[in-house]
Amino acid sequence: MRSGGRCAFPGCGRYLLEPSLGGALAGELVHIERHGLGTGDSRQDWSRLILLCSAHHAQVDADPAKYPAPLLRQFKQRHEAQISRLVGGSADLVDVGTDSRIEGLPDWLEEAPTSVPAPVAASAPLLLPFKDLQPRNFERLIVRFARRLIGNAEHVQLFGEEGQKQDGIDLYLRLHPAPTSGRGYVTIQCRNVTALTPAGILKLVSEFLVGRWADESDAFVLATRARTERTELALAIEDAARKLSLAGIRFWIWDGDFLSDQLRLLPDIVTTFFGEPTRRLFCLPPPDSPDTSGPTFKTHL
């Protein structure tokens, strides 16, 4: 059925095939040319019939002057063309075109919209969901990241198991060649927590300074998903950096903002720890350059 079993009156589209009656027609076939139809085959000419629901059939019949045959024919043609487009088209259906107008409708109904809404926002999230990583997986993520970030790391590994004394670190990087300080390691403490406190930062640094790695570390890193831009945290970080500097050690913070910014350029790591859907949404598209070796970073050292 060219009408798709729906009422052809503009704006209606009510479905008129009744499933409970085996698909029987619940609407009404209306003769477009109410007078002079003749008899026999001429009355069964589908081109002269329009399918309407009962309500719109009554409305059309009640006011023939308002709904003359040419207008009903346009209703039929436009409705069948729309159904044709929806179901894939048919050569014998009439397409009245997108610019056709229906006589008798107010002009404003045919006009283009006066405005359109703002585009749908589909921007990438600012931060990766580090909170969804188990503590050990967060440490594994930092191992992968550190290996890529620090170019002269010849060896990277976790340090200690749960319950063991770790001297204030979770993993270390052995550097080659060693930096000018002569200290051949970067040591990292991982804290996958929502928030840090100034006292907590200073405590981590104090515990590190009394451990075995302080004398061998060129830099000490605090890796965390927490954000550190609050003034009290920034001041505590500077106090900790001064304290470490007195021992000849540099202090770096890899917080949630820094890690997310850097990992946006490392889609393979994001895929491994957060999955392909997150990678597609979060990571920047690869550059047009033919170089496939991956992004490069300036070493911290």
Secondary structure per residue as TSV (DSSP state, phi and psi in degrees):
chain	resnum	aa	ss	phi	psi
A	1	M	-	360.0	122.6
A	2	R	T	-62.8	-25.6
A	3	S	T	-79.1	-7.1
A	4	G	T	70.7	14.1
A	5	G	T	72.2	21.3
A	6	R	B	-123.0	153.1
A	7	C	-	-62.0	132.0
A	8	A	-	-88.7	-0.3
A	9	F	S	-68.4	132.0
A	10	P	T	-53.4	129.4
A	11	G	T	85.8	-3.6
A	12	C	T	-94.4	-81.4
A	13	G	-	71.7	16.6
A	14	R	-	-60.4	137.5
A	15	Y	B	-78.7	130.5
A	16	L	-	-119.0	9.8
A	17	L	E	-97.7	120.4
A	18	E	E	-90.4	107.3
A	19	P	G	-58.9	-36.9
A	20	S	G	-67.1	-16.0
A	21	L	G	-108.4	25.2
A	22	G	T	70.2	28.7
A	23	G	S	85.1	15.5
A	24	A	E	-65.6	151.2
A	25	L	E	-75.5	123.1
A	26	A	-	-96.8	-8.1
A	27	G	S	-96.1	-161.5
A	28	E	E	-136.2	134.2
A	29	L	E	-85.2	118.8
A	30	V	E	-106.9	134.9
A	31	H	E	-74.7	120.3
A	32	I	S	-63.5	-45.7
A	33	E	S	-97.2	94.7
A	34	R	-	-65.5	-24.9
A	35	H	S	-119.8	147.0
A	36	G	S	73.2	27.1
A	37	L	-	-75.0	-25.0
A	38	G	-	82.9	-162.9
A	39	T	S	-130.8	175.8
A	40	G	G	69.4	-135.0
A	41	D	G	-60.8	-32.2
A	42	S	G	-62.7	-29.9
A	43	R	G	-77.2	-15.2
A	44	Q	G	-102.6	10.6
A	45	D	-	-71.1	110.5
A	46	W	G	-62.0	-24.8
A	47	S	G	-67.5	-17.3
A	48	R	G	-100.9	7.9
A	49	L	E	-117.1	143.5
A	50	I	E	-128.5	135.6
A	51	L	E	-88.4	123.2
A	52	L	E	-131.4	154.0
A	53	C	-	-73.5	166.7
A	54	S	H	-59.6	-39.9
A	55	A	H	-64.7	-44.7
A	56	H	H	-77.5	-26.0
A	57	H	H	-62.0	-46.8
A	58	A	H	-62.5	-39.4
A	59	Q	H	-64.6	-43.2
A	60	V	H	-66.8	-44.6
A	61	D	H	-66.9	-28.5
A	62	A	H	-74.2	-18.4
A	63	D	-	-142.0	73.0
A	64	P	T	-59.5	-31.0
A	65	A	T	-67.9	-36.4
A	66	K	T	-76.1	-29.5
A	67	Y	S	-122.6	70.6
A	68	P	-	-70.7	168.5
A	69	A	H	-56.0	-43.3
A	70	P	H	-60.4	-36.7
A	71	L	H	-69.3	-42.4
A	72	L	H	-63.3	-36.3
A	73	R	H	-64.6	-38.1
A	74	Q	H	-66.9	-39.9
A	75	F	H	-54.2	-49.0
A	76	K	H	-62.9	-47.1
A	77	Q	H	-64.2	-44.2
A	78	R	H	-67.0	-41.0
A	79	H	H	-64.3	-45.5
A	80	E	H	-67.8	-33.5
A	81	A	H	-65.6	-39.7
A	82	Q	H	-64.3	-44.2
A	83	I	H	-61.9	-39.9
A	84	S	H	-59.3	-44.1
A	85	R	H	-64.3	-37.8
A	86	L	H	-68.2	-35.2
A	87	V	H	-100.5	7.0
A	88	G	T	107.3	-2.2
A	89	G	-	89.3	154.5
A	90	S	-	-149.8	138.6
A	91	A	T	-65.7	-25.8
A	92	D	T	-93.4	6.1
A	93	L	S	-93.6	146.3
A	94	V	-	-88.7	125.1
A	95	D	-	-104.0	114.8
A	96	V	-	-82.9	-2.6
A	97	G	-	87.8	158.8
A	98	T	T	-78.5	-16.2
A	99	D	T	-99.8	1.9
A	100	S	-	-69.9	150.3
A	101	R	-	-122.2	146.7
A	102	I	-	-95.8	125.2
A	103	E	T	-64.3	141.6
A	104	G	T	94.0	-15.0
A	105	L	S	-86.0	146.5
A	106	P	-	-59.0	143.9
A	107	D	G	-60.1	-34.5
A	108	W	G	-64.7	-23.4
A	109	L	G	-70.5	-22.3
A	110	E	G	-95.9	-6.4
A	111	E	S	-77.9	156.1
A	112	A	-	-67.9	155.4
A	113	P	-	-61.3	146.2
A	114	T	S	-75.0	-20.2
A	115	S	-	-158.6	162.6
A	116	V	-	-126.8	150.0
A	117	P	-	-65.0	163.8
A	118	A	-	-63.2	151.0
A	119	P	-	-56.5	149.0
A	120	V	-	-66.1	130.8
A	121	A	-	-74.7	127.9
A	122	A	-	-138.0	40.0
A	123	S	-	-76.3	154.4
A	124	A	-	-70.5	147.7
A	125	P	-	-64.3	152.5
A	126	L	S	-73.6	-36.4
A	127	L	S	-125.2	146.9
A	128	L	-	-75.5	153.6
A	129	P	-	-80.7	66.7
A	130	F	G	-59.6	-28.6
A	131	K	G	-61.6	-21.6
A	132	D	G	-83.0	-5.1
A	133	L	S	-89.5	135.7
A	134	Q	-	-66.7	154.2
A	135	P	H	-51.5	-44.6
A	136	R	H	-67.7	-34.1
A	137	N	H	-71.2	-33.0
A	138	F	H	-62.6	-40.5
A	139	E	H	-64.0	-41.3
A	140	R	H	-63.2	-38.5
A	141	L	H	-60.3	-44.2
A	142	I	H	-65.8	-35.0
A	143	V	H	-59.2	-49.4
A	144	R	H	-62.0	-43.6
A	145	F	H	-65.4	-45.4
A	146	A	H	-61.9	-38.6
A	147	R	H	-62.6	-35.6
A	148	R	H	-80.3	-31.9
A	149	L	H	-78.6	-40.4
A	150	I	-	-102.2	106.7
A	151	G	T	-67.7	-26.4
A	152	N	T	-102.5	25.8
A	153	A	E	-84.3	113.9
A	154	E	E	-89.5	-13.8
A	155	H	E	-156.3	135.2
A	156	V	E	-134.3	134.4
A	157	Q	E	-160.6	159.9
A	158	L	E	-70.6	152.2
A	159	F	-	-121.6	109.3
A	160	G	-	87.9	159.9
A	161	E	-	-111.0	170.5
A	162	E	T	-59.1	130.1
A	163	G	T	96.8	-16.2
A	164	Q	S	-84.9	154.2
A	165	K	-	-72.5	125.7
A	166	Q	-	-117.2	3.6
A	167	D	T	55.7	35.6
A	168	G	T	80.7	13.5
A	169	I	-	-133.5	161.8
A	170	D	S	-114.3	-25.1
A	171	L	E	-156.8	162.7
A	172	Y	E	-139.7	157.3
A	173	L	E	-121.3	127.7
A	174	R	E	-93.0	128.0
A	175	L	E	-100.2	141.4
A	176	H	S	-150.3	121.4
A	177	P	S	-72.9	159.1
A	178	A	-	-69.3	149.6
A	179	P	-	-67.0	172.5
A	180	T	T	-62.4	-19.8
A	181	S	T	-68.8	-16.9
A	182	G	S	83.3	-6.8
A	183	R	-	-89.2	124.0
A	184	G	-	-98.2	20.7
A	185	Y	E	-138.5	149.8
A	186	V	E	-113.5	126.9
A	187	T	E	-114.3	145.9
A	188	I	E	-132.3	132.8
A	189	Q	E	-106.5	127.4
A	190	C	E	-103.5	130.5
A	191	R	E	-136.5	92.4
A	192	N	-	-84.4	73.4
A	193	V	-	-124.7	159.8
A	194	T	S	-72.2	-36.2
A	195	A	-	-144.5	149.5
A	196	L	-	-113.1	160.8
A	197	T	-	-119.9	154.9
A	198	P	H	-55.8	-43.1
A	199	A	H	-64.2	-37.0
A	200	G	H	-66.1	-37.8
A	201	I	H	-64.4	-46.1
A	202	L	H	-66.1	-33.1
A	203	K	H	-67.1	-42.4
A	204	L	H	-58.6	-42.9
A	205	V	H	-66.6	-42.0
A	206	S	H	-62.9	-43.5
A	207	E	H	-63.2	-38.0
A	208	F	H	-65.5	-41.2
A	209	L	H	-66.1	-24.0
A	210	V	T	-94.5	0.8
A	211	G	S	-91.6	175.3
A	212	R	T	-69.8	-22.2
A	213	W	T	-83.2	-12.2
A	214	A	G	-61.7	-40.1
A	215	D	G	-74.5	-14.0
A	216	E	G	-111.2	-2.9
A	217	S	E	-97.3	128.8
A	218	D	E	-79.8	-30.0
A	219	A	E	-147.6	146.5
A	220	F	E	-117.4	130.5
A	221	V	E	-116.5	134.7
A	222	L	E	-106.5	112.1
A	223	A	E	-103.3	123.8
A	224	T	E	-151.7	154.0
A	225	R	S	-84.3	-12.4
A	226	A	S	-63.7	153.4
A	227	R	-	-95.0	145.1
A	228	T	-	-124.2	22.2
A	229	E	-	-83.4	-11.8
A	230	R	S	-60.4	144.9
A	231	T	H	-59.5	-41.7
A	232	E	H	-65.9	-33.2
A	233	L	H	-73.4	-41.2
A	234	A	H	-59.7	-41.8
A	235	L	H	-67.1	-38.7
A	236	A	H	-65.4	-37.7
A	237	I	H	-62.9	-41.4
A	238	E	H	-65.7	-39.6
A	239	D	H	-62.5	-42.6
A	240	A	H	-65.1	-39.2
A	241	A	H	-63.4	-40.3
A	242	R	H	-65.2	-40.4
A	243	K	H	-63.5	-43.3
A	244	L	H	-69.7	-35.7
A	245	S	H	-60.8	-34.9
A	246	L	T	-62.4	-24.5
A	247	A	T	-97.0	8.2
A	248	G	T	78.4	24.2
A	249	I	-	-120.4	135.2
A	250	R	E	-86.6	153.8
A	251	F	E	-123.6	124.5
A	252	W	E	-121.5	145.0
A	253	I	E	-113.0	121.9
A	254	W	E	-107.1	87.7
A	255	D	-	-91.8	-175.9
A	256	G	H	-59.5	-37.5
A	257	D	H	-67.1	-46.6
A	258	F	H	-64.4	-46.9
A	259	L	H	-61.5	-42.9
A	260	S	H	-64.8	-43.0
A	261	D	H	-60.3	-42.3
A	262	Q	H	-74.6	-40.6
A	263	L	H	-70.7	-18.5
A	264	R	T	-60.2	-24.6
A	265	L	T	-95.5	3.9
A	266	L	-	-125.6	71.5
A	267	P	H	-62.1	-28.9
A	268	D	H	-65.7	-39.9
A	269	I	H	-69.5	-40.8
A	270	V	H	-62.2	-41.8
A	271	T	H	-62.2	-43.4
A	272	T	H	-62.0	-41.3
A	273	F	H	-100.3	-21.0
A	274	F	H	-124.4	-11.4
A	275	G	-	98.8	159.0
A	276	E	H	-64.9	-41.0
A	277	P	H	-58.8	-40.2
A	278	T	H	-67.1	-39.1
A	279	R	H	-60.2	-43.6
A	280	R	H	-64.0	-36.1
A	281	L	H	-80.3	-36.6
A	282	F	H	-92.8	-41.0
A	283	C	S	-80.1	150.2
A	284	L	-	-70.4	148.0
A	285	P	-	-65.0	149.9
A	286	P	-	-64.3	147.8
A	287	P	-	-65.4	161.1
A	288	D	S	-75.0	-5.8
A	289	S	S	-63.3	142.7
A	290	P	S	-70.6	-9.4
A	291	D	-	-67.2	120.7
A	292	T	-	-108.5	15.4
A	293	S	S	-77.7	-7.7
A	294	G	-	96.5	171.7
A	295	P	-	-68.2	153.2
A	296	T	-	-115.2	154.0
A	297	F	-	-129.4	151.4
A	298	K	-	-77.2	128.4
A	299	T	-	-65.8	150.2
A	300	H	-	-71.3	-20.3
A	301	L	-	-98.4	360.0
